[in-house]
Amino acid sequence: GGMPEERRSYREIFAIGEFRALWAAQVLSYVGDQFAQVAIAILVYRRTHSAFLTALAYALTYLPPLAGGPLLSGLADLFPRRRVMIACDVLRVGTVGLMAIPGMPFVPLCVLLFCTVLVSAPYASARTALLPDVLPGEKFVLGSAIGNITYQASQILGFVAGAAVVALLNPYRTLGIDAASFGISALILLTGVKV
């Protein structure tokens, strides 16, 4: 029948170590982006008490993929994919780490957030280009589907979890954890992906 067959296929895909590593890094990266967006929005609101500036800071995070996405995605083709992904993660450890410094002025904060989200464009295209190498043939189609579902789920979960974590810890600590998550993602790629 349809379901058991499908479940077996998913199991087969997750049985591939390199796919597991890619997937785990992807989850950390997506959720990390969401955490950063939520933390910054809350930071900006607490600092300025302006709904407009808060919305502006959050909207900023949707600009980079439109502005620099196509340009930077091309960069991902010039270098080994895994290296591009690791470089993007390491870069985000830096940008998010700087955002985690209490008292960072508003404009640099926004610039750092912009850079953090900008880097997710080459990261995503390198990941997409790497998938067929990790998943041969039909497995690639399922792997892509898992990737898309993961993206949708982590957008929602990241947002909700981000808000909860910020409420519990505070925006700066959240950004600190977030910076660490990009570091872990880079380590997973370094050790788990050979391609």
Solvent accessible surface area in square Angstrom, and as a share of the most:
residue,aa,sasa,rsa
1,G,99,0.95
2,G,58,0.55
3,M,118,0.53
4,P,87,0.55
5,E,90,0.40
6,E,79,0.35
7,R,132,0.48
8,R,124,0.45
9,S,29,0.19
10,Y,63,0.24
11,R,161,0.59
12,E,74,0.33
13,I,1,0.00
14,F,60,0.25
15,A,71,0.55
16,I,43,0.22
17,G,36,0.35
18,E,41,0.18
19,F,0,0.00
20,R,119,0.43
21,A,9,0.07
22,L,0,0.00
23,W,84,0.29
24,A,32,0.25
25,A,0,0.00
26,Q,1,0.00
27,V,41,0.24
28,L,47,0.23
29,S,1,0.01
30,Y,32,0.12
31,V,34,0.20
32,G,2,0.02
33,D,17,0.09
34,Q,9,0.04
35,F,24,0.10
36,A,0,0.00
37,Q,10,0.05
38,V,8,0.04
39,A,0,0.00
40,I,0,0.00
41,A,16,0.12
42,I,50,0.25
43,L,8,0.04
44,V,2,0.01
45,Y,104,0.39
46,R,125,0.46
47,R,93,0.34
48,T,49,0.29
49,H,134,0.60
50,S,30,0.19
51,A,73,0.57
52,F,144,0.60
53,L,52,0.26
54,T,24,0.14
55,A,60,0.47
56,L,86,0.43
57,A,1,0.01
58,Y,51,0.20
59,A,51,0.40
60,L,37,0.19
61,T,2,0.01
62,Y,116,0.44
63,L,91,0.45
64,P,0,0.00
65,P,60,0.38
66,L,136,0.68
67,A,72,0.56
68,G,11,0.11
69,G,6,0.06
70,P,101,0.63
71,L,144,0.72
72,L,35,0.17
73,S,33,0.21
74,G,37,0.35
75,L,77,0.38
76,A,1,0.01
77,D,95,0.49
78,L,131,0.65
79,F,108,0.45
80,P,69,0.44
81,R,77,0.28
82,R,61,0.22
83,R,157,0.57
84,V,15,0.09
85,M,0,0.00
86,I,26,0.13
87,A,52,0.41
88,C,8,0.05
89,D,0,0.00
90,V,86,0.49
91,L,97,0.48
92,R,0,0.00
93,V,52,0.30
94,G,37,0.36
95,T,13,0.07
96,V,0,0.00
97,G,28,0.27
98,L,85,0.42
99,M,0,0.00
100,A,18,0.14
101,I,82,0.42
102,P,92,0.58
103,G,60,0.57
104,M,30,0.13
105,P,78,0.49
106,F,55,0.23
107,V,101,0.58
108,P,50,0.32
109,L,1,0.01
110,C,16,0.09
111,V,83,0.48
112,L,22,0.11
113,L,0,0.00
114,F,56,0.24
115,C,45,0.27
116,T,0,0.00
117,V,8,0.05
118,L,38,0.19
119,V,14,0.08
120,S,22,0.14
121,A,17,0.13
122,P,10,0.06
123,Y,3,0.01
124,A,38,0.29
125,S,33,0.21
126,A,0,0.00
127,R,17,0.06
128,T,79,0.46
129,A,26,0.21
130,L,1,0.01
131,L,4,0.02
132,P,64,0.40
133,D,82,0.42
134,V,10,0.06
135,L,0,0.00
136,P,87,0.55
137,G,65,0.63
138,E,154,0.69
139,K,68,0.29
140,F,63,0.26
141,V,106,0.61
142,L,39,0.19
143,G,0,0.00
144,S,32,0.21
145,A,36,0.28
146,I,12,0.06
147,G,5,0.05
148,N,95,0.49
149,I,106,0.54
150,T,13,0.08
151,Y,89,0.34
152,Q,109,0.49
153,A,41,0.32
154,S,5,0.03
155,Q,52,0.23
156,I,116,0.59
157,L,116,0.58
158,G,0,0.00
159,F,97,0.40
160,V,91,0.53
161,A,40,0.31
162,G,0,0.00
163,A,41,0.32
164,A,52,0.40
165,V,33,0.19
166,V,1,0.00
167,A,84,0.65
168,L,150,0.75
169,L,63,0.31
170,N,47,0.24
171,P,2,0.01
172,Y,47,0.18
173,R,147,0.54
174,T,0,0.00
175,L,0,0.00
176,G,32,0.31
177,I,85,0.43
178,D,2,0.01
179,A,10,0.08
180,A,55,0.43
181,S,15,0.10
182,F,0,0.00
183,G,23,0.22
184,I,87,0.44
185,S,0,0.00
186,A,8,0.06
187,L,106,0.53
188,I,43,0.22
189,L,0,0.00
190,L,92,0.46
191,T,101,0.58
192,G,22,0.21
193,V,1,0.01
194,K,151,0.64
195,V,73,0.42
